[in-house]
Amino acid sequence: MSEIANPCQSCGACCSYSRNWPRFTIEDDAALDLIPASLVNERLSGMRCDGDRCCALKGEIGKSVACGIYDARPEVCRTCMPGDAECTMARRKFGLAALAA
């Protein structure tokens, strides 16, 4: 998939916006069991973060990134879409231009 087709692979801003963003919400126990325990925060309420950055994110924000648990990522990660309000807010924090929704 090209960068134009998937701008997320050259961004990563939403995965580094806030330690409170990658929260578990509607995942069932089976879905949560797929996430490695080392990537779950101490309260078991979301992803472990290093500062504001999700520990599952690999690469350099704004250049080239990938999710280390893409297939098992939480619902909140699945609902943030390129160009939506959350994407735009996260990209702004890192000085990245907004995407067309």
C-alpha positions in Angstrom: 0.0 0.0 0.0 1.4 3.4 -0.9 1.9 6.3 1.5 -1.0 8.1 -0.2 -3.3 5.1 0.3 -2.1 4.7 3.9 -0.8 7.9 5.4 -0.7 6.2 8.9 2.5 4.4 8.0 4.4 7.7 7.7 2.7 9.4 10.7 2.1 7.7 14.1 0.9 10.9 15.8 -2.3 9.3 17.2 -0.2 6.6 18.8 1.9 9.2 20.6 -0.6 11.9 21.4 -1.5 11.0 25.0 -0.9 8.1 27.4 -4.7 8.3 28.1 -5.7 7.7 24.5 -4.9 4.0 24.0 -7.6 2.9 26.4 -9.5 -0.3 26.3 -13.2 0.2 25.8 -15.3 -2.4 24.3 -12.8 -5.2 23.8 -13.9 -8.6 25.1 -11.5 -10.8 27.2 -10.5 -12.9 24.1 -9.4 -9.7 22.3 -7.5 -8.4 25.3 -5.8 -11.8 25.7 -4.1 -11.3 22.3 -2.3 -8.2 23.5 1.1 -9.1 25.1 1.0 -8.4 28.9 4.2 -6.4 28.6 2.3 -3.9 26.5 -0.6 -3.4 28.9 -0.4 -0.6 31.5 -0.3 -1.3 35.2 -4.0 -0.5 35.7 -4.9 -3.0 32.9 -7.0 -0.2 31.4 -5.0 0.4 28.2 -1.7 0.2 26.4 1.6 0.8 28.2 3.2 4.1 27.1 6.6 5.6 27.3 5.6 9.2 28.1 2.7 9.8 25.7 3.9 7.2 23.1 2.3 3.8 22.9 4.9 1.1 23.5 3.6 -0.9 20.6 4.6 1.8 18.1 7.8 1.2 16.2 9.6 3.8 14.1 9.9 7.5 13.9 6.8 9.8 14.1 6.2 11.7 10.9 8.6 9.5 8.9 8.0 5.7 9.1 6.0 3.9 11.7 4.2 0.6 12.3 2.1 -0.9 15.1 3.8 -3.9 16.7 0.4 -5.5 17.4 -1.6 -4.2 14.5 -3.9 -7.3 14.2 -4.6 -7.2 18.0 -4.7 -3.4 18.5 -7.4 -2.0 20.8 -10.7 -0.6 19.4 -9.7 3.0 20.0 -6.8 2.5 17.6 -9.2 1.0 15.0 -11.6 3.9 15.2 -9.1 6.8 14.6 -9.3 7.3 10.9 -6.9 9.4 8.6 -8.1 12.9 8.5 -10.8 12.7 11.3 -10.8 15.1 14.2 -8.7 12.9 16.4 -6.1 12.4 13.6 -6.0 16.2 13.0 -5.5 17.0 16.7 -2.7 14.4 17.0 -0.9 15.5 13.9 -1.1 19.2 15.0 0.8 18.3 18.2 3.7 17.0 16.1 3.6 19.9 13.5 2.2 17.6 10.8 -0.2 19.0 8.2 -3.9 17.9 8.5 -5.0 15.2 6.1 -8.2 15.4 4.0 -10.9 13.3 5.6 
